[in-house]
Amino acid sequence: MTALSSFFNPRSTAIVGASRAPEKIGNVIVKNMISSGYTGKIYPVNPKEEEIEGLKCYPSVERTPEPAELAVLSVPASRTIEMAEMCGRCGVHNLIVITAGFKETGKEGLEMERALLEICRKYKMRLLGPNCVGLMDTHSPINASFAAGFPLKGEIAFISQSGAMVLSILDWSFQAGLGFSKFVSLGNKADLTESHFIEDAAEDPYTKVILCYIEDVENGSHFLDVARRASQKKPVIILKSGVSQAGAQAASSHTGALAGSDVAYETAFRQSGVIRAGSMPELFDLAVAFASQPIPGGEHVAIITNSGGPGIVATDNIEQKGLKMARFTRETIEALRSRLPSESNIYNPVDVLGDAKADRYFYSMDKILADPGVDCAVVMVCPAAVTEPLETAGAMIEMKKKYPEKPLFAALMGGAQLTEGAELLSKAHIPCFTFPEPAITSISGMVKYGRRSEMSSQPGPLKYNDVDPKTIKATFYDVKKDNRLVLLGSEAVEVASAYGIPSAPTALTVSPEEAAKQAEQMGYPVVLKIASPKIMHKTDVGGVKIGLSSSEEVRQGFIEIMDNVHRYLPRVVLHGVEVQKMMPKGVELIIGMTRDVQFGPLIAFGLGGIYVNLLKDVSFRLAHGLTNGEIESMLMETKAYTLLRGYRGEKPADISSIIEMIGRVAVLVTDFPEITEIDINPVFAYTQGASALDVKITIS
Amino acid sequence: MTALSSFFNPRSTAIVGASRAPEKIGNVIVKNMISSGYTGKIYPVNPKEEEIEGLKCYPSVERTPEPAELAVLSVPASRTIEMAEMCGRCGVHNLIVITAGFKETGKEGLEMERALLEICRKYKMRLLGPNCVGLMDTHSPINASFAAGFPLKGEIAFISQSGAMVLSILDWSFQAGLGFSKFVSLGNKADLTESHFIEDAAEDPYTKVILCYIEDVENGSHFLDVARRASQKKPVIILKSGVSQAGAQAASSHTGALAGSDVAYETAFRQSGVIRAGSMPELFDLAVAFASQPIPGGEHVAIITNSGGPGIVATDNIEQKGLKMARFTRETIEALRSRLPSESNIYNPVDVLGDAKADRYFYSMDKILADPGVDCAVVMVCPAAVTEPLETAGAMIEMKKKYPEKPLFAALMGGAQLTEGAELLSKAHIPCFTFPEPAITSISGMVKYGRRSEMSSQPGPLKYNDVDPKTIKATFYDVKKDNRLVLLGSEAVEVASAYGIPSAPTALTVSPEEAAKQAEQMGYPVVLKIASPKIMHKTDVGGVKIGLSSSEEVRQGFIEIMDNVHRYLPRVVLHGVEVQKMMPKGVELIIGMTRDVQFGPLIAFGLGGIYVNLLKDVSFRLAHGLTNGEIESMLMETKAYTLLRGYRGEKPADISSIIEMIGRVAVLVTDFPEITEIDINPVFAYTQGASALDVKITIS
């Protein structure tokens, strides 16, 4: 029993707006309910009819023999509110609103949708839709939708934000012979969202693979929790569209500019273990693979082919997809050598030659699948004169039984000569393609999923006990009082230091004497910078002096900077001059944060310095649920990591202090949601420790 | 008439090794020749038979009524040489050797293949194979192969290095309904190669698209010439496998290490206008697109759909593939607004809504295809209740007639409900897919081809009149006499300067006094570097002094360097100390050259400095046929280009002098094939001019 069980398995279902006219949705739904084999009570509701499709028809939902557990509404939009209210009053648990004309049509529709949701809240009804196709479950069974047909029974749950996608995939699935456990059309997601149905499908014993098409996520943090938990139980594969709607994000920071609009989704999927499909064909190839094959134990693929060329094509593709060609043990090689013709290639890709009949495939597969270095195999068949496609397919099926833990894929490269073999394989649930590439893409997705499952056993979220929120609150108080959103450098350093982020000592000074005094305290050399959040490029206006090494130079520098800036920008408010201790050079990095509307703080790490936007060597993670292991993997995705490990004979930098610095930034921005952006650029990494040189913090 | 016409259209064909036994290749070929409708004479040759498949059989190729123009040999490998000799003696023009057991089996086979080729040369016979399936032409017609069947007539020539690929694709093509003009199985390519058949297909009036599968190219420069000319006439699409056979290339230089094994092919294809397919499905999708649709005038795609979600998926894919969504004119938008329902999306992607019948598609397509801002369109149909797939397909066919210059693709997203429509479209040669992505990949390939065709009208190859080969010959003479392969820095600068490549003045000196004298002549400051080709990292052994600004400092520096290096590396031969004028800092670049086995000099350009291998911001071009336009496009592919144009307020660098520098390097390495590698790193680019700071040249 899941929280949404009563949607898929209601004792009774009212169809409000049921109709006798076959072209009406209200008629299709009644027919679908009947033909699905639904075992609960069906109550068609329509005040003008006595009977629909052989069932007694009721004038209103209040007049059914018992309150229906589920009501499917297919009435004009203008009457939906009234009908929903009536359902609520008489004790309906769940609503599916098929009717369109809500949020998707504009302001009035949105108001109507809000009213509908309020009614559901009032009566504690859960709502699917409005503006949806409905839902189907082949195991309960139920077809509370107006789709043309009912899917084959299977183990794939398909949850779709697009109703048309449901209709398309259903129609396509009959031809492809693909079975489903559930189809859910989410519609406008006024109440129940992808997260709810992913959570439900994760609990559903009849569902092995969760497939989603979405255009956006309703509640980022709910989604992350649900997706993370679901992915640990079974694969969640998502096609997320809307990637190209760029520019939604304000980009006043480096980090913001680098993140773009799709990075948060990409990161959210990766961190929660979701497999992202790159296209519609890939979505369904992955579904078939996950539904029919076990997760491979590793990334080592064996290729068995009766032709060299296609074998090389497959080998290329394996490397392109980040997989590895399996290396056989000596026993396997000897076994192959002893029985295959001498012209065969007995190393991977194994070429059993064009004159191979089924027995040669059988023998080779048997030896290769037994090899501990082989995690999965792709068997390729070209139609040569003596090829036995049907018998070879039979051999594959036997092998599948003998080695159930090793995923097996077929590429039958041809047409009519191989059709029977392909059909046999499909029936035996061995994924079969015309060309090898889709098989290898599928394996790649499965291997990724396997790796992530391993990752999930890592230590819990970050926590530091030496943080000082009080100092930060005080600083923010002052900044807000000053009507600013951007912190001065000295304030930003104070905030960073309060959370244990090591920064170059920095002080705001308002006179040459004060500057000199601060410099004396820090020790020379020092840097002077004009303090004004309005000035972006301080060097260009003569606002920076570096390498000052006496109190006299500092006093003089203060005066010159003030003069310069006054001359360039006479109207800009200046807060004084910042004195900063000049730090030794280290590996130049950037650590930053931008806040995503859906998923919250998005942390960036990469090569720093003035070329950060040019080089774009940056990786991202969400602060939500971040672990040290994730931070380490984040580092490893960048070229900066190569520098940190010691490039061209340099000593390695103190990577653990960089990991800690990123972790502390993540905790800081989680504790203070008013921080909208952070850019720490550069951070200098040393052989021991690290230091933030320039910290920019923006609050809201 | 092409050079190979007599292969595809011989007056008479002898089949040597013809057989009566149906399981023998020698029987299949005779049957294939007869059933293809071949109109020339067929002479089966077999001393043991009187008659084969109703044709008179001859005891030897010398006994046929006339010398056969073409002989197809299917006899044991051991008898092939003898039979070929006999064919040559009696005046056969062309040989197809089906027989395997040659180069592919090892050393003995290779010798036999050489002997076979010698015989062909002796008698001026051309040879296809050995170890091939044969060839087919649907227009002449002829089927001189042992393939099971004969392709449908069409306009695609398929040239394949893999025989199995020929059999696979032939079988698959019947099911896909795809027609071909020719199939050529290249086999071992002992004589005729992909280049010969690409050249032939480019001339063939019945061929519209040239499709190749290759694993390697036999003669790089012949291939480049042929492919470039062929691509100007019709699309040449190549699937090149063997990408993953890395490490073949020696990598003693930066440039060599960056190039990897596939870069030369990638570059050769791009520079010669070949479209490279990324996978087998893509190869055939592209073939269908090019064969049936005109080349789009630009990159602007319109999407017409009856469902929002799939429309967004297609929009994403268009941006991912580097295409653009078309923007409609005001007239188009008004026309759509005036007739489509108010909830429709009248901007691209156009959503005609789920209740659209064929007439709404018809109207929308008519307006959209007429829009001058639309270069091509993808029409998507989801199976909603009222959808009219067949009529919508009919509307597409009418539009195709009305707007023949605009490519049109269909994505019928579903199964049985849309099958009839899909069949209608296929018959009308409108490419039809289940999902939109393959259509968009095809459009992307066509747009690339269109762009390259435009590029081909550029000025001819590079030429400089102020070069001084004599100095270089003299230098190489000395270096070779000294038994070295690596030039000293001063020698390399001399070579570069002789070809007009601006370099920092550099002189080799052997005493402190000589060094001081050279420094005086150059002007201060100068840099001193130990001169020894054996020392890779000169700084590490105390072999470099920078910023010396008086003769005293230079003298002292000379002595210290020699002392340091003697201490670190007492046994290394030192040539002295190089004095180099210290140049002002500029944008740091690398220009390099590595020599590819097949395609000759491969020129590299990118971000220079010590991080060149880390940043990998490098683009490549072959020196063969290089133009200034190509060099410019090479620059534009890199991040270095962004720096050169003036990054973050910097003044732009002198891009034309960088282009010239690359051009001069290309001419230098073409004129002197003994140069195996060049690394110029860094090159400093200035607002005026540029300068090579460190030139490394290796010769053979």
HADDOCK unambig.tbl for C-alpha pairs under 7 A between the chains (distance, minus, plus):
assign (segid A and resid 105 and name CA) (segid B and resid 343 and name CA) 6.89 0.50 0.50
assign (segid A and resid 162 and name CA) (segid B and resid 309 and name CA) 5.26 0.50 0.50
assign (segid A and resid 164 and name CA) (segid B and resid 307 and name CA) 5.89 0.50 0.50
assign (segid A and resid 164 and name CA) (segid B and resid 382 and name CA) 6.16 0.50 0.50
assign (segid A and resid 165 and name CA) (segid B and resid 310 and name CA) 6.96 0.50 0.50
assign (segid A and resid 167 and name CA) (segid B and resid 383 and name CA) 6.26 0.50 0.50
assign (segid A and resid 167 and name CA) (segid B and resid 384 and name CA) 6.76 0.50 0.50
assign (segid A and resid 168 and name CA) (segid B and resid 382 and name CA) 5.51 0.50 0.50
assign (segid A and resid 168 and name CA) (segid B and resid 383 and name CA) 5.86 0.50 0.50
assign (segid A and resid 168 and name CA) (segid B and resid 413 and name CA) 5.33 0.50 0.50
assign (segid A and resid 168 and name CA) (segid B and resid 414 and name CA) 4.48 0.50 0.50
assign (segid A and resid 169 and name CA) (segid B and resid 414 and name CA) 6.03 0.50 0.50
assign (segid A and resid 171 and name CA) (segid B and resid 414 and name CA) 4.96 0.50 0.50
assign (segid A and resid 171 and name CA) (segid B and resid 415 and name CA) 4.91 0.50 0.50
assign (segid A and resid 171 and name CA) (segid B and resid 416 and name CA) 6.50 0.50 0.50
assign (segid A and resid 171 and name CA) (segid B and resid 417 and name CA) 6.86 0.50 0.50
assign (segid A and resid 172 and name CA) (segid B and resid 414 and name CA) 4.17 0.50 0.50
assign (segid A and resid 172 and name CA) (segid B and resid 415 and name CA) 3.88 0.50 0.50
assign (segid A and resid 174 and name CA) (segid B and resid 415 and name CA) 6.96 0.50 0.50
assign (segid A and resid 175 and name CA) (segid B and resid 415 and name CA) 5.63 0.50 0.50
assign (segid A and resid 175 and name CA) (segid B and resid 416 and name CA) 6.64 0.50 0.50
assign (segid A and resid 241 and name CA) (segid B and resid 312 and name CA) 6.13 0.50 0.50
assign (segid A and resid 241 and name CA) (segid B and resid 313 and name CA) 5.31 0.50 0.50
assign (segid A and resid 241 and name CA) (segid B and resid 316 and name CA) 6.65 0.50 0.50
assign (segid A and resid 242 and name CA) (segid B and resid 312 and name CA) 5.98 0.50 0.50
assign (segid A and resid 242 and name CA) (segid B and resid 316 and name CA) 6.31 0.50 0.50
assign (segid A and resid 243 and name CA) (segid B and resid 316 and name CA) 5.77 0.50 0.50
assign (segid A and resid 244 and name CA) (segid B and resid 316 and name CA) 5.21 0.50 0.50
assign (segid A and resid 244 and name CA) (segid B and resid 319 and name CA) 6.63 0.50 0.50
assign (segid A and resid 279 and name CA) (segid B and resid 437 and name CA) 6.83 0.50 0.50
assign (segid A and resid 280 and name CA) (segid B and resid 435 and name CA) 6.51 0.50 0.50
assign (segid A and resid 281 and name CA) (segid B and resid 435 and name CA) 6.83 0.50 0.50
assign (segid A and resid 307 and name CA) (segid B and resid 164 and name CA) 5.88 0.50 0.50
assign (segid A and resid 309 and name CA) (segid B and resid 162 and name CA) 5.26 0.50 0.50
assign (segid A and resid 310 and name CA) (segid B and resid 165 and name CA) 6.97 0.50 0.50
assign (segid A and resid 312 and name CA) (segid B and resid 241 and name CA) 6.15 0.50 0.50
assign (segid A and resid 312 and name CA) (segid B and resid 242 and name CA) 5.98 0.50 0.50
assign (segid A and resid 313 and name CA) (segid B and resid 241 and name CA) 5.31 0.50 0.50
assign (segid A and resid 316 and name CA) (segid B and resid 241 and name CA) 6.64 0.50 0.50
assign (segid A and resid 316 and name CA) (segid B and resid 242 and name CA) 6.28 0.50 0.50
assign (segid A and resid 316 and name CA) (segid B and resid 243 and name CA) 5.73 0.50 0.50
assign (segid A and resid 316 and name CA) (segid B and resid 244 and name CA) 5.20 0.50 0.50
assign (segid A and resid 319 and name CA) (segid B and resid 244 and name CA) 6.63 0.50 0.50
assign (segid A and resid 343 and name CA) (segid B and resid 105 and name CA) 6.87 0.50 0.50
assign (segid A and resid 382 and name CA) (segid B and resid 164 and name CA) 6.13 0.50 0.50
assign (segid A and resid 382 and name CA) (segid B and resid 168 and name CA) 5.49 0.50 0.50
assign (segid A and resid 383 and name CA) (segid B and resid 167 and name CA) 6.25 0.50 0.50
assign (segid A and resid 383 and name CA) (segid B and resid 168 and name CA) 5.83 0.50 0.50
assign (segid A and resid 384 and name CA) (segid B and resid 167 and name CA) 6.76 0.50 0.50
assign (segid A and resid 413 and name CA) (segid B and resid 168 and name CA) 5.34 0.50 0.50
assign (segid A and resid 414 and name CA) (segid B and resid 168 and name CA) 4.48 0.50 0.50
assign (segid A and resid 414 and name CA) (segid B and resid 169 and name CA) 6.03 0.50 0.50
assign (segid A and resid 414 and name CA) (segid B and resid 171 and name CA) 4.96 0.50 0.50
assign (segid A and resid 414 and name CA) (segid B and resid 172 and name CA) 4.16 0.50 0.50
assign (segid A and resid 415 and name CA) (segid B and resid 171 and name CA) 4.91 0.50 0.50
assign (segid A and resid 415 and name CA) (segid B and resid 172 and name CA) 3.89 0.50 0.50
assign (segid A and resid 415 and name CA) (segid B and resid 174 and name CA) 6.97 0.50 0.50
assign (segid A and resid 415 and name CA) (segid B and resid 175 and name CA) 5.62 0.50 0.50
assign (segid A and resid 416 and name CA) (segid B and resid 171 and name CA) 6.50 0.50 0.50
assign (segid A and resid 416 and name CA) (segid B and resid 175 and name CA) 6.64 0.50 0.50
assign (segid A and resid 417 and name CA) (segid B and resid 171 and name CA) 6.85 0.50 0.50
assign (segid A and resid 435 and name CA) (segid B and resid 280 and name CA) 6.53 0.50 0.50
assign (segid A and resid 435 and name CA) (segid B and resid 281 and name CA) 6.84 0.50 0.50
assign (segid A and resid 437 and name CA) (segid B and resid 279 and name CA) 6.82 0.50 0.50
assign (segid A and resid 614 and name CA) (segid B and resid 639 and name CA) 6.65 0.50 0.50
assign (segid A and resid 639 and name CA) (segid B and resid 614 and name CA) 6.65 0.50 0.50
